[in-house]
């Protein structure tokens, strides 16, 4: 557990410059450390890598740009592979 907390803290210091792969690791660590609640720093990361891109993907899908929506959703899945909405938006027509 201490190793997970150390790794989480290290990634948290670089929150503004995480790669998608690092963001995925950050999310996995958060879920391992506290399965029942998402940390405040993780919420910030999710906003940047998941919530905002999914809003954009929804707008693209609604405006008749399904391929663009699909590409955005696929990038979300790199960070959060279990995200149901991203899976739905990234599915082939």
C-alpha positions in Angstrom: 0.0 0.0 0.0 2.8 2.4 0.8 4.3 1.9 -2.6 1.0 2.7 -4.2 0.6 5.9 -2.2 4.2 6.9 -3.1 3.6 6.3 -6.8 0.2 8.2 -6.6 1.9 11.2 -4.9 4.7 11.2 -7.5 2.1 11.3 -10.3 0.1 13.9 -8.5 3.0 16.3 -8.5 3.0 16.2 -12.3 -0.8 16.2 -12.7 -0.7 19.0 -15.3 1.7 17.1 -17.5 0.6 13.5 -17.3 0.5 11.4 -20.5 -2.7 9.4 -21.1 -0.9 6.2 -19.9 0.2 7.9 -16.7 -3.3 9.2 -16.2 -4.6 5.6 -16.5 -2.1 4.5 -13.9 -3.1 7.4 -11.7 -6.7 6.3 -11.9 -5.9 2.7 -11.2 -3.9 3.7 -8.2 -6.7 5.9 -6.9 -9.2 3.0 -7.3 -6.8 0.6 -5.5 -6.1 3.0 -2.6 -9.7 4.1 -2.1 -12.2 1.9 -4.0 -15.3 3.6 -2.7 -14.4 7.3 -3.3 -12.5 9.2 -6.0 -9.8 11.5 -4.7 -9.9 15.2 -5.4 -6.8 15.2 -7.5 -8.1 12.2 -9.4 -11.3 14.2 -10.1 -9.2 17.0 -11.6 -7.4 14.4 -13.8 -10.7 12.9 -14.9 -12.0 16.3 -15.8 -9.1 16.8 -18.2 -8.8 13.3 -19.7 -12.4 11.9 -19.5 -15.2 14.3 -18.7 -14.3 17.2 -21.0 -13.4 15.0 -23.9 -16.6 13.0 -23.5 -18.6 16.2 -23.6 -16.9 17.0 -26.9 -17.4 13.5 -28.3 -21.2 13.8 -27.5 -21.4 17.1 -29.3 -19.6 15.7 -32.3 -21.9 12.7 -32.4 -25.0 14.9 -32.1 -23.8 17.2 -34.9 -23.3 14.3 -37.4 -19.6 13.7 -36.9 -19.5 10.1 -35.6 -15.9 9.4 -36.7 -14.6 12.4 -34.8 -16.7 11.3 -31.8 -15.3 7.8 -32.1 -11.7 9.0 -32.1 -12.2 11.2 -29.1 -13.9 8.3 -27.2 -11.0 6.0 -28.1 -8.6 8.4 -26.4 -10.8 8.4 -23.3 -10.6 4.6 -23.2 -6.8 4.8 -23.0 -7.2 6.5 -19.6 -10.4 4.8 -18.5 -10.9 1.5 -20.3 -14.1 0.6 -18.4 -15.9 3.9 -19.3 -19.3 2.8 -20.6 -20.1 6.0 -22.5 -16.7 6.0 -24.2 -17.2 2.4 -25.2 -20.6 3.3 -26.7 -19.3 6.3 -28.6 -16.2 4.4 -29.9 -18.2 1.4 -31.2 -18.3 1.1 -35.0 -21.6 2.1 -36.6 
